[in-house]
């Protein structure tokens, strides 16, 4: 096998390096191309055809086994109720059962010869803390078992009875009630395209006033879309508590559960390069 070697004159190498350096200087020295940045926004309203109830069942007992048993029984009762109202399994999303220990509430000893806090119940170790390097730990006095549910109601005319029924059949916390449209996804893409068209129209109008033109797109960013929901009403408060109730959900604005409107919004930031930017008298 034969190898051929080529001799490159030193003067040629220096010439190439010098040309590259000259090109880099010119590139750095160039004035930046003028640009215009605009925001395009679009919005539309849809008639809600679904209501999603985000709720949970919480059970408390002295032992974890009893808390889990109570939660399973209430969950079964809830699912039987939903089935009786023709709520399909696909319309119910549930999480795995979660278990948390319940610790006793601390009691302040301030004014009683010290400023430390102790638990109401018995403590592990020496309650006085003498001879201990670690603070005393409260003994667990019970357990909480809870399971989250998301229930989709497609027949809005049945919403009030279903809402009331789930509370009577195990649900003891409702975090949120939201309107939703099953056609949201197909409208979101149309809305994004409309936002881009709005941005282009705004940029063209501004450039025209300056006697310039749009030459190219530099960047498109911050493409976002969001859902504005009318909000939830009649929500039960706090785990294990039923503050407020749900009476106000049915006493006023009766048509709201059937005629709920949701609003979709989309926005986009577009930066255009400008052409013909020489201002003339």
For each residue, the residues with C-beta under 8 A, 3 or more apart:
1:
2:
3:
4:
5:
6:
7:
8: 12 13
9: 12 13
10: 13 14
11: 14 15
12: 8 9 15 16
13: 8 9 10 16 17
14: 10 11 17 18
15: 11 12 18 19
16: 12 13 19 20
17: 13 14 20 21
18: 14 15 21 22
19: 15 16 22 23
20: 16 17 23 24
21: 17 18 24 25
22: 18 19 25 26
23: 19 20 26 27
24: 20 21 27 28
25: 21 22 28 29
26: 22 23 29 30
27: 23 24 30
28: 24 25
29: 25 26
30: 26 27
31:
32:
33: 273 274
34: 212 273 274 277
35: 218 271 272 273 274
36: 203 206 207 214 271 272 274
37: 269 270 271 272
38: 199 202 203 206 269 270 272
39: 199 202 267 268 269 270
40: 194 195 196 197 198 199 200 202 267 268 269 270
41: 195 198 265 266 267
42: 191 192 194 195 198 265 266 267
43: 191 263 264 265 266
44: 187 191 263 264
45: 261 262 263 264
46: 181 183 184 187 261 262 263 264
47: 181 259 260 261
48: 51 156 179 180 181 260 261 262
49: 154 156 180 181 182 183
50: 152 153 154 156 179 180 181 182
51: 48 152 153 156 159 177 178 179 180 257 260
52: 150 151 152 153 176 177 178 180
53: 149 150 151 153 162 163 166 174 176 177
54: 148 149 150 174 175 176 177 178
55: 148 149 150 151 166 171 173 174 175 236
56: 146 147 148 149 171 172 173 175 239
57: 71 74 75 78 146 147 149 170 171 172 173
58: 71 144 145 146 172 173 239 240
59: 67 68 70 71 74 144 145 146
60: 67 102 142 143 144 145 240
61: 64 65 66 67 69 70 142 143 145
62: 66 141 142 143
63: 66 67 142 143
64: 61 67 68 99 143 145
65: 61 68 69
66: 61 62 63 69 70 143
67: 59 60 61 63 64 70 71 99 142 143 144 145
68: 59 64 65 71 72 97 99 145
69: 61 65 66 72 73
70: 59 61 66 67 73 74 145
71: 57 58 59 67 68 74 75 97 145 146 147
72: 68 69 75 76 97
73: 69 70 76 77
74: 57 59 70 71 77 78 169 170
75: 57 71 72 78 79 94 147 170
76: 72 73 79 80
77: 73 74 80 81 169 170
78: 57 74 75 81 82 149 166 169 170 171
79: 75 76 82 83 92
80: 76 77 83 84 169
81: 77 78 84 85 165 166 169 170
82: 78 79 85 87 92 151 162 166
83: 79 80 86 87
84: 80 81
85: 81 82 158 161 162 165
86: 83
87: 82 83 91 92 151 152 153 162
88: 91 92
89: 92
90:
91: 87 88 151 152 153 154
92: 79 82 87 88 89 149 150 151 152
93: 149 150
94: 75 147 148 149 150
95: 98 147 148 149
96: 147
97: 68 71 72 145 146 147
98: 95 145 146 147
99: 64 67 68 143 144 145
100: 143 144 146
101: 140 142 143 144
102: 60 140 141 142 143 144
103: 119 138 140 141
104: 119 120 121 138 139 141
105: 119 120
106: 117 118 119 120 138
107: 117 118 119 120
108: 115 117
109: 112 113 114 115 116 117 118
110: 114 115
111:
112: 109
113: 109
114: 109 110
115: 108 109 110
116: 109 129
117: 106 107 108 109
118: 106 107 109 123 127 136
119: 103 104 105 106 107 123 136 138 139
120: 104 105 106 107
121: 104 138 139 141
122: 127 139
123: 118 119 127 136 137 138 139
124: 136 137 138 139
125: 132 134 136 137
126: 129 130 131 132 136
127: 118 122 123 136
128:
129: 116 126 132 135 136
130: 126
131: 126
132: 125 126 129 135 136
133:
134: 125 137
135: 129 132
136: 118 119 123 124 125 126 127 129 132
137: 123 124 125 134
138: 103 104 106 119 121 123 124 141
139: 104 119 121 122 123 124
140: 101 102 103 143
141: 62 102 103 104 121 138
142: 60 61 62 63 67 101 102
143: 60 61 62 63 64 66 67 99 100 101 102 140
144: 58 59 60 67 99 100 101 102 239 240
145: 58 59 60 61 64 67 68 70 71 97 98 99
146: 56 57 58 59 71 97 98 100 239
147: 56 57 71 75 94 95 96 97 98
148: 54 55 56 94 95
149: 53 54 55 56 57 78 92 93 94 95 171
150: 52 53 54 55 92 93 94
151: 52 53 55 82 87 91 92 162 166
152: 50 51 52 87 91 92 180
153: 50 51 52 53 87 91 156 158 159 162
154: 49 50 91
155: 158 159
156: 48 49 50 51 153 159 257 258 260
157: 258
158: 85 153 155 161 162
159: 51 153 155 156 162 163 257
160: 163 164 249 250 257
161: 85 158 164 165
162: 53 82 85 87 151 153 158 159 165 166
163: 53 159 160 166 167 177 234 246 249
164: 160 161 167 168 246 250
165: 81 85 161 162 168 169
166: 53 55 78 81 82 151 162 163 169 170 171
167: 163 164 171 172 174 236 242 246
168: 164 165
169: 74 77 78 80 81 165 166
170: 57 74 75 77 78 81 166
171: 55 56 57 78 149 166 167 174 236
172: 56 57 58 167 236 239 240 241 242
173: 55 56 57 58 236 238 239 240 241
174: 53 54 55 167 171 177 234 235 236 246
175: 54 55 56 235
176: 52 53 54 232 235
177: 51 52 53 54 163 174 232 233 234 235
178: 51 52 54 229 232
179: 48 50 51 229 230 260 261 262
180: 48 49 50 51 52 152 184 262
181: 46 47 48 49 50 184 187 262
182: 49 50
183: 46 49 186 187
184: 46 180 181 187 188 227 262 264
185: 188 189
186: 183 189 190
187: 44 46 181 183 184 190 191 264
188: 184 185 191 192 225 264 266
189: 185 186 192 193
190: 186 187 193 194
191: 42 43 44 187 188 194 195 225 264 265 266
192: 42 188 189 195 196 223 225 266 268
193: 189 190 196 197
194: 40 42 190 191 197 198 266
195: 40 41 42 191 192 198 199 223 266 267 268
196: 40 192 193 199 200 220 268 270
197: 40 193 194 200 201
198: 40 41 42 194 195 201 202
199: 38 39 40 195 196 202 203 268 269 270
200: 40 196 197 203 204 214 270
201: 197 198 204 205
202: 38 39 40 198 199 205 206
203: 36 38 199 200 206 207 214 270 272
204: 200 201 207 208 214
205: 201 202 208 209
206: 36 38 202 203 209 210
207: 36 203 204 210 212 213 214 272 274
208: 204 205 211 212
209: 205 206
210: 206 207 274 277 279
211: 208 276 279 280
212: 34 207 208 274 275 276 277
213: 207 274 275 276
214: 36 200 203 204 207 272 273 274 275
215: 272 273 274 275
216: 272 273
217: 220 270 271 272 273
218: 35 271 272 273
219: 270 271
220: 196 217 223 268 269 270 271
221: 268 269 271
222: 267 268 269
223: 192 195 220 266 267 268
224: 266 267 268
225: 188 191 192 264 265 266 267
226: 264 265 266
227: 184 262 263 264 265
228: 262 263 264 265
229: 178 179 232 262
230: 179 256 260 261 262
231:
232: 176 177 178 229 235
233: 177 248 249 256
234: 163 174 177 244 245 246 247 248 249 250
235: 174 175 176 177 232 244 246
236: 55 167 171 172 173 174 241 242 243 244 245 246
237: 241 242 243 244
238: 173 241 243
239: 56 58 144 146 172 173
240: 58 60 144 172 173
241: 172 173 236 237 238
242: 167 172 236 237 245
243: 236 237 238
244: 234 235 236 237 248
245: 234 236 242 248
246: 163 164 167 174 234 235 236 249 250
247: 234 250 251
248: 233 234 244 245 251 252
249: 160 163 233 234 246 257
250: 160 164 234 246 247 254
251: 247 248
252: 248
253: 256
254: 250 257
255: 258 259
256: 230 233 253 259 260
257: 51 156 159 160 249 254 260
258: 156 157 255
259: 47 255 256
260: 47 48 51 156 179 230 256 257
261: 45 46 47 48 179 230
262: 45 46 48 179 180 181 184 227 228 229 230
263: 43 44 45 46 227 228
264: 43 44 45 46 184 187 188 191 225 226 227 228
265: 41 42 43 191 225 226 227 228
266: 41 42 43 188 191 192 194 195 223 224 225 226
267: 39 40 41 42 195 222 223 224 225
268: 39 40 192 195 196 199 220 221 222 223 224
269: 37 38 39 40 199 220 221 222
270: 37 38 39 40 196 199 200 203 217 219 220
271: 35 36 37 217 218 219 220 221
272: 35 36 37 38 203 207 214 215 216 217 218
273: 33 34 35 214 215 216 217 218
274: 33 34 35 36 207 210 212 213 214 215 277
275: 212 213 214 215
276: 211 212 213
277: 34 210 212 274
278:
279: 210 211
280: 211
281:
